[in-house]
Amino acid sequence: MAKIDKSQYTKEEWIKVRAERKAKKEKDRRIKVLAQKPEVKIPLWFTPKLKNKIAFVLGNGTSRTDIDHTQLSNKGIIYGCNALYREFEPDFLIAVDTKMILEINKAGFQHSHSVWTNPNRGFNGMNGFNFFNPSKGWSSGPTALWLASTHDVQDIYIIGFDYQGLNNKINNVYSSTPNYKRSHERATYHGNWLKQTCITCQKYSEKRYIRVVEEKDPFIPPEFSKIGNLTHITVEEFNKIFDL
């Protein structure tokens, strides 16, 4: 935006001009952001579920083992990650690990379900996948949370996002299965997952995020205390809310 000589205006005129220029600058910024935002299309068959504005984002931490996710299908939209497809069909499956995508492609799951991943030259020739454009570059769980946040939902329940390991060992319901680390291996560093989660919750401040944790010794990162639209409930409280 070109500079202007404010000496040409009275004080009152300059205040008005400055406000108009500021508003135009913000509008141009928003248009630019929207133009860069990846197109996320929701298939028509998901439309009825959007009416209740509830989403469930399922990570694969062991804290979700006492939640019957199969009973959530009629209560909101379900976003799942990686090997969840082996036992359950979420509305959206997100996987960014190359080995996991190769497994999903071999199973052909993407041909009858909405599967999202990042562009990768190794996926050339694979059909049926939805690609983030531009590539998100995040881990699967935080990417699933971000995708849910871009959709027309209001309350987003974060399930199985445990972050830390189990006694410094892998914390994943699919550990020791194909394409996952062994249960005895050292826990994966969770700093990136945590940072990416915080970025999404803070960006979509109009959404309400509810993270579900175990009642006994729950891990609540101190970074979450700074996020006003993120609260925590226990697995027991969650099951009561949704009558599971």
DRENLUM-311636 format. One record per residue (C-alpha): residue in three letters; x, y, z; chain. Coordinates in Angstrom, 1 decimal. Each point is the difference from the previous one (the first is absolute). Layout:
{'ala', {X, Y, Z}, 'A'}
...
END
This chain:
{'met', {0.0, 0.0, 0.0}, 'A'}
{'ala', {1.5, 3.3, -1.1}, 'A'}
{'lys', {0.9, 2.6, 2.6}, 'A'}
{'ile', {-2.1, 3.2, 0.1}, 'A'}
{'asp', {0.8, 3.5, 1.3}, 'A'}
{'lys', {-2.1, 0.5, 3.1}, 'A'}
{'ser', {0.8, 3.8, -0.1}, 'A'}
{'gln', {-2.7, 0.2, -2.7}, 'A'}
{'tyr', {-2.7, -0.9, 2.5}, 'A'}
{'thr', {-1.5, 1.6, 3.1}, 'A'}
{'lys', {0.4, -2.0, 3.2}, 'A'}
{'glu', {-3.6, -1.3, -0.3}, 'A'}
{'glu', {0.5, -0.9, -3.6}, 'A'}
{'trp', {3.2, -1.8, 0.7}, 'A'}
{'ile', {-1.5, -2.2, 2.7}, 'A'}
{'lys', {-2.7, -1.0, -2.4}, 'A'}
{'val', {2.4, -0.7, -2.9}, 'A'}
{'arg', {2.3, -2.0, 2.3}, 'A'}
{'ala', {-2.9, -2.2, 1.3}, 'A'}
{'glu', {-1.1, -0.6, -3.6}, 'A'}
{'arg', {3.5, -1.0, -1.1}, 'A'}
{'lys', {0.4, -2.3, 3.0}, 'A'}
{'ala', {-3.3, -1.7, -0.8}, 'A'}
{'lys', {1.0, -0.5, -3.6}, 'A'}
{'lys', {3.4, -1.4, 1.0}, 'A'}
{'glu', {-1.7, -2.5, 2.3}, 'A'}
{'lys', {-2.5, -1.0, -2.7}, 'A'}
{'asp', {2.8, -0.5, -2.6}, 'A'}
{'arg', {1.8, -2.2, 2.6}, 'A'}
{'arg', {-3.1, -2.2, 0.6}, 'A'}
{'ile', {-0.5, -0.4, -3.7}, 'A'}
{'lys', {3.6, -1.1, -0.5}, 'A'}
{'val', {-0.3, -2.5, 2.9}, 'A'}
{'leu', {-3.2, -1.5, -1.4}, 'A'}
{'ala', {1.6, -0.2, -3.5}, 'A'}
{'gln', {2.8, -2.1, 1.5}, 'A'}
{'lys', {-2.2, -2.2, 2.2}, 'A'}
{'pro', {-0.3, -3.5, -1.4}, 'A'}
{'glu', {-3.3, -1.0, -1.3}, 'A'}
{'val', {-1.6, -2.4, 2.4}, 'A'}
{'lys', {-3.2, -1.5, -1.4}, 'A'}
{'ile', {-2.4, -1.9, 2.1}, 'A'}
{'pro', {-1.9, -2.8, -1.9}, 'A'}
{'leu', {-3.7, 0.5, -0.1}, 'A'}
{'trp', {-0.7, -3.1, 2.1}, 'A'}
{'phe', {1.7, 1.7, 3.0}, 'A'}
{'thr', {-2.3, 3.0, -0.1}, 'A'}
{'pro', {-2.7, -1.3, 2.5}, 'A'}
{'lys', {2.7, -0.6, 2.6}, 'A'}
{'leu', {1.2, 3.6, -0.2}, 'A'}
{'lys', {-3.2, 1.3, 1.6}, 'A'}
{'asn', {1.0, -0.9, 3.5}, 'A'}
{'lys', {3.4, 1.8, -0.4}, 'A'}
{'ile', {1.9, -2.7, 1.9}, 'A'}
{'ala', {3.3, -1.6, -1.1}, 'A'}
{'phe', {2.0, -2.8, 1.6}, 'A'}
{'val', {3.7, -0.1, -0.9}, 'A'}
{'leu', {1.5, -3.4, 0.9}, 'A'}
{'gly', {3.7, -0.3, 0.6}, 'A'}
{'asn', {1.4, -3.4, 0.8}, 'A'}
{'gly', {1.2, 0.5, 3.6}, 'A'}
{'thr', {-1.0, -2.7, 2.4}, 'A'}
{'ser', {-2.2, 2.4, 2.0}, 'A'}
{'arg', {-2.8, -0.7, -2.5}, 'A'}
{'thr', {-0.2, -3.7, 0.6}, 'A'}
{'asp', {-2.9, 0.4, 2.4}, 'A'}
{'ile', {-2.0, 2.0, -2.5}, 'A'}
{'asp', {-2.2, -1.9, -2.4}, 'A'}
{'his', {0.6, 2.1, -3.1}, 'A'}
{'thr', {-2.3, -2.2, -2.0}, 'A'}
{'gln', {-2.9, 1.6, 1.9}, 'A'}
{'leu', {0.9, 3.5, -1.0}, 'A'}
{'ser', {-0.9, -0.2, -3.7}, 'A'}
{'asn', {-3.5, 1.3, 0.5}, 'A'}
{'lys', {1.1, 2.8, 2.4}, 'A'}
{'gly', {2.4, 2.0, -2.2}, 'A'}
{'ile', {2.7, -0.1, -2.7}, 'A'}
{'ile', {2.9, -2.3, 0.7}, 'A'}
{'tyr', {3.5, 0.8, -1.1}, 'A'}
{'gly', {2.5, -2.9, 0.5}, 'A'}
{'cys', {3.7, -0.6, -0.6}, 'A'}
{'asn', {2.1, -2.7, -1.6}, 'A'}
{'ala', {-0.8, -3.6, 0.9}, 'A'}
{'leu', {-3.4, 0.8, 1.5}, 'A'}
{'tyr', {-1.4, -1.0, -3.4}, 'A'}
{'arg', {0.9, -3.6, 0.8}, 'A'}
{'glu', {-2.8, -0.3, 2.5}, 'A'}
{'phe', {-2.2, 3.0, -0.6}, 'A'}
{'glu', {-1.2, 2.2, -2.8}, 'A'}
{'pro', {0.2, 3.7, 1.0}, 'A'}
{'asp', {-1.6, 2.7, -2.1}, 'A'}
{'phe', {3.5, 1.4, -0.7}, 'A'}
{'leu', {3.3, -2.0, 0.2}, 'A'}
{'ile', {3.2, 2.0, 0.2}, 'A'}
{'ala', {3.4, -1.6, -0.5}, 'A'}
{'val', {3.3, 1.7, -1.0}, 'A'}
{'asp', {2.5, -2.8, 0.6}, 'A'}
{'thr', {1.2, -1.6, -3.3}, 'A'}
{'lys', {-0.2, -3.5, 1.2}, 'A'}
{'met', {-3.5, 0.5, 1.4}, 'A'}
{'ile', {-1.2, 1.4, -3.3}, 'A'}
{'leu', {1.5, -3.0, -1.9}, 'A'}
{'glu', {-1.9, -2.3, 2.4}, 'A'}
{'ile', {-3.2, 1.9, -0.5}, 'A'}
{'asn', {0.4, 0.0, -3.7}, 'A'}
{'lys', {0.6, -3.8, 0.0}, 'A'}
{'ala', {-3.2, -0.4, 1.9}, 'A'}
{'gly', {-1.8, 2.3, -2.4}, 'A'}
{'phe', {-1.7, 1.8, 2.9}, 'A'}
{'gln', {0.3, 3.4, -1.8}, 'A'}
{'his', {-2.3, -1.1, -2.8}, 'A'}
{'ser', {-3.1, -0.1, 2.2}, 'A'}
{'his', {1.0, 2.4, 2.8}, 'A'}
{'ser', {1.3, 3.5, 0.4}, 'A'}
{'val', {3.8, -0.3, 0.5}, 'A'}
{'trp', {2.2, 3.0, 0.3}, 'A'}
{'thr', {3.8, 0.3, -0.2}, 'A'}
{'asn', {2.8, 2.3, -1.2}, 'A'}
{'pro', {1.3, 0.0, -3.6}, 'A'}
{'asn', {2.9, -2.4, -0.5}, 'A'}
{'arg', {1.8, -1.1, -3.2}, 'A'}
{'gly', {-0.2, -3.5, 1.4}, 'A'}
{'phe', {-3.7, 0.1, -0.2}, 'A'}
{'asn', {-0.1, 0.6, -3.8}, 'A'}
{'gly', {-2.3, -2.4, -1.7}, 'A'}
{'met', {-2.1, -0.5, 3.1}, 'A'}
{'asn', {-3.6, 0.9, -0.5}, 'A'}
{'gly', {-2.7, 1.0, 2.5}, 'A'}
{'phe', {2.0, 2.0, 2.5}, 'A'}
{'asn', {-0.8, 3.6, 0.9}, 'A'}
{'phe', {3.2, 2.2, 0.2}, 'A'}
{'phe', {0.5, 3.0, 2.1}, 'A'}
{'asn', {1.0, 2.9, -2.2}, 'A'}
{'pro', {2.4, 1.4, 1.1}, 'A'}
{'ser', {1.5, -2.8, 2.0}, 'A'}
{'lys', {-0.8, 0.4, 3.7}, 'A'}
{'gly', {3.3, -1.5, 1.1}, 'A'}
{'trp', {-1.4, -1.0, 3.4}, 'A'}
{'ser', {-0.4, -3.4, 1.8}, 'A'}
{'ser', {-3.3, -1.9, -0.6}, 'A'}
{'gly', {-1.7, 0.8, 3.3}, 'A'}
{'pro', {0.4, 3.8, -0.1}, 'A'}
{'thr', {-0.8, 0.0, -3.7}, 'A'}
{'ala', {-3.3, -1.8, 0.7}, 'A'}
{'leu', {-0.7, 2.6, 2.7}, 'A'}
{'trp', {0.7, 2.8, -2.5}, 'A'}
{'leu', {-2.2, -1.6, -2.6}, 'A'}
{'ala', {-2.9, -0.2, 2.4}, 'A'}
{'ser', {0.5, 3.6, 1.0}, 'A'}
{'thr', {-0.4, 1.1, -3.6}, 'A'}
{'his', {-3.4, -1.6, -0.2}, 'A'}
{'asp', {-3.3, 1.3, 1.2}, 'A'}
{'val', {0.1, -1.4, 3.5}, 'A'}
{'gln', {0.1, 1.7, 3.3}, 'A'}
{'asp', {0.8, -2.4, 2.8}, 'A'}
{'ile', {3.1, -2.1, -0.8}, 'A'}
{'tyr', {0.8, -2.9, 2.4}, 'A'}
{'ile', {3.7, -1.0, -0.1}, 'A'}
{'ile', {0.3, -3.7, 0.9}, 'A'}
{'gly', {3.2, -2.1, 0.3}, 'A'}
{'phe', {2.4, 2.9, -0.2}, 'A'}
{'asp', {2.2, -1.1, 2.9}, 'A'}
{'tyr', {3.2, 1.6, -1.1}, 'A'}
{'gln', {2.3, -1.6, 2.5}, 'A'}
{'gly', {1.0, -3.7, 0.1}, 'A'}
{'leu', {-0.8, -2.8, 2.4}, 'A'}
{'asn', {2.9, -0.2, 2.4}, 'A'}
{'asn', {2.1, 1.6, -2.8}, 'A'}
{'lys', {-1.1, -2.7, -2.4}, 'A'}
{'ile', {-2.3, 0.2, -3.1}, 'A'}
{'asn', {-3.5, 1.0, 0.8}, 'A'}
{'asn', {-2.1, -1.2, -2.9}, 'A'}
{'val', {-2.9, -2.5, -0.3}, 'A'}
{'tyr', {1.6, -1.4, -3.2}, 'A'}
{'ser', {3.6, -0.3, 1.4}, 'A'}
{'ser', {1.7, -3.3, -1.1}, 'A'}
{'thr', {-2.3, -0.2, -3.1}, 'A'}
{'pro', {1.2, 0.5, -3.6}, 'A'}
{'asn', {1.4, 3.5, -0.7}, 'A'}
{'tyr', {0.1, 0.9, 3.7}, 'A'}
{'lys', {2.8, -0.1, 2.6}, 'A'}
{'arg', {0.2, -2.8, 2.4}, 'A'}
{'ser', {-1.6, 0.5, 3.4}, 'A'}
{'his', {3.4, -0.2, 1.8}, 'A'}
{'glu', {1.6, 2.7, -2.1}, 'A'}
{'arg', {0.6, 3.5, 1.3}, 'A'}
{'ala', {-2.9, 2.5, -0.1}, 'A'}
{'thr', {-0.1, 2.3, -3.0}, 'A'}
{'tyr', {0.8, 3.7, 0.7}, 'A'}
{'his', {-3.3, 1.8, 0.3}, 'A'}
{'gly', {1.1, 3.6, -0.1}, 'A'}
{'asn', {-1.0, 0.5, -3.7}, 'A'}
{'trp', {-3.4, -1.6, 0.6}, 'A'}
{'leu', {-0.6, 2.3, 3.0}, 'A'}
{'lys', {1.1, 3.1, -1.9}, 'A'}
{'gln', {-2.2, -0.8, -3.0}, 'A'}
{'thr', {-3.0, -0.6, 2.3}, 'A'}
{'cys', {0.5, 3.4, 1.6}, 'A'}
{'ile', {0.3, 1.7, -3.3}, 'A'}
{'thr', {-3.4, -1.4, -1.2}, 'A'}
{'cys', {-1.8, 0.7, 3.2}, 'A'}
{'gln', {1.2, 3.6, 0.1}, 'A'}
{'lys', {-0.6, 0.6, -3.7}, 'A'}
{'tyr', {-3.6, -1.2, 0.2}, 'A'}
{'ser', {-0.9, 1.9, 3.2}, 'A'}
{'glu', {-3.7, -0.1, -0.8}, 'A'}
{'lys', {0.0, -3.8, 0.3}, 'A'}
{'arg', {-0.3, -1.8, 3.3}, 'A'}
{'tyr', {2.5, -2.8, 0.6}, 'A'}
{'ile', {-0.5, -2.6, 2.7}, 'A'}
{'arg', {2.9, -2.4, 0.6}, 'A'}
{'val', {-0.9, -3.3, 1.6}, 'A'}
{'val', {2.5, -1.4, 2.5}, 'A'}
{'glu', {0.3, -2.9, 2.4}, 'A'}
{'glu', {-1.3, 0.7, 3.5}, 'A'}
{'lys', {3.1, -1.5, 1.6}, 'A'}
{'asp', {3.1, 2.1, -0.4}, 'A'}
{'pro', {-1.0, 1.9, -3.2}, 'A'}
{'phe', {2.8, 1.7, -1.9}, 'A'}
{'ile', {-1.0, 3.7, -0.7}, 'A'}
{'pro', {2.8, 1.9, -1.5}, 'A'}
{'pro', {0.5, 3.5, 1.6}, 'A'}
{'glu', {-0.2, 1.6, -3.5}, 'A'}
{'phe', {-3.7, -0.9, 0.0}, 'A'}
{'ser', {-0.7, 2.3, 2.9}, 'A'}
{'lys', {0.5, 3.0, -2.3}, 'A'}
{'ile', {-2.7, -1.1, -2.4}, 'A'}
{'gly', {-3.4, 1.4, 1.1}, 'A'}
{'asn', {-2.1, -2.1, -2.4}, 'A'}
{'leu', {1.5, -3.4, 1.1}, 'A'}
{'thr', {-1.3, -1.9, 3.0}, 'A'}
{'his', {0.4, -3.5, 1.4}, 'A'}
{'ile', {-2.4, -2.7, 1.1}, 'A'}
{'thr', {0.7, -3.6, 1.1}, 'A'}
{'val', {-0.9, -3.1, -2.0}, 'A'}
{'glu', {-2.7, -0.8, 2.6}, 'A'}
{'glu', {-1.5, 3.5, -0.5}, 'A'}
{'phe', {0.1, -0.4, -3.7}, 'A'}
{'asn', {-1.8, -3.4, 0.1}, 'A'}
{'lys', {-2.7, 1.5, 2.1}, 'A'}
{'ile', {-0.5, 3.0, -2.2}, 'A'}
{'phe', {-0.5, -2.2, -3.1}, 'A'}
{'asp', {-1.7, -2.9, 1.9}, 'A'}
{'leu', {2.6, -2.6, -1.0}, 'A'}
END
